[in-house]
Amino acid sequence: MNTDELLYMNQVYKRSQVLFKEIFLPDDQLYVVWYSECTPGRKWEPTGVLKKYLKVKSLKNRLSAEKVLRDGVYFFKFVLRCSVKDIRITVMLVAIANQDMNIAPKLEYECYFLNIEKKIIYHMYDDRGLDIVANSAEILKPIYHKYNDWALSYDRNEIEDKLGL
């Protein structure tokens, strides 16, 4: 990786972690939900995907998995309920960011973090960005005001319209 790519990825890592910490506190309960496309003939071991990100190994016993049909394609959907402090979130976010950059570690799954109490969802898709969704614009406004310079310019008008700004 050249210097520019390294600077870019370090910025991606930092921003993804800062925004995650704005939403989730260490003791918050969350659901980690991830989807993986079903590949014919491939057997999936759901605990194998997540075990390196768990601080508490026994949590793998709480993991649920099911096969779901979405837009005509079958996916494995995995769900784990835990506390933020139970997972290695920094490593997990780095792995999500790395998936399109051919950098290890990488986590090549659609991954969502849901805080049911705060009614907010954090979805980082790769190094290009992430979405933060809530059931109320009021929840998101303080985050947007604090970090609006991080929003992509072509998304800014849509974000501000949805937030009523």
QUIPE-V309975 format. One record per pair of residues at least 24 apart in sequence whose C-alpha atoms are under 8 Angstrom apart, sorted by the first residue. I is the first residue (numbers start at 1). J is the second residue. D is the distance in whole Angstrom. If there is no record, write none. Layout:
i/j/d
I/J/D
I/J/D
//
This chain:
i/j/d
9/97/8
9/127/7
12/97/7
12/127/6
12/129/8
13/93/7
13/94/6
13/97/7
16/93/7
16/124/8
16/130/8
17/90/7
17/93/7
20/122/7
22/143/7
23/120/8
24/84/7
24/115/8
25/84/7
26/83/7
26/84/5
26/85/5
27/83/6
27/84/6
27/85/6
28/83/6
28/84/6
28/115/7
29/81/7
29/82/6
29/83/4
29/84/6
29/115/7
29/116/8
29/117/8
30/81/6
30/82/6
30/83/6
30/84/7
30/113/7
30/114/5
30/115/5
30/116/7
31/79/7
31/80/6
31/81/4
31/82/6
31/112/8
31/113/6
31/114/5
31/115/7
31/116/8
32/79/6
32/80/5
32/81/6
32/82/8
32/111/7
32/112/6
32/113/5
32/114/7
33/77/7
33/78/6
33/79/5
33/80/7
33/111/6
33/112/5
33/113/6
33/114/8
34/77/6
34/78/5
34/79/7
34/109/6
34/110/5
34/111/4
34/112/6
35/75/6
35/76/6
35/77/5
35/78/6
35/109/6
35/110/5
35/111/7
36/75/5
36/76/5
36/77/7
36/108/8
36/109/5
36/110/7
37/73/7
37/74/6
37/75/4
37/76/6
38/73/8
38/74/6
38/75/5
38/76/6
46/78/7
53/87/6
53/88/5
53/89/7
53/91/7
53/92/6
54/86/6
54/87/5
54/88/6
55/85/8
55/86/5
55/87/5
55/88/6
56/86/6
56/87/7
93/124/8
96/124/7
96/125/7
96/126/5
96/127/8
97/124/8
97/125/7
97/126/4
97/127/4
97/128/8
98/126/7
98/127/7
99/126/6
99/127/8
100/126/7
100/127/7
101/127/8
137/162/7
137/163/5
137/164/8
138/163/8
//
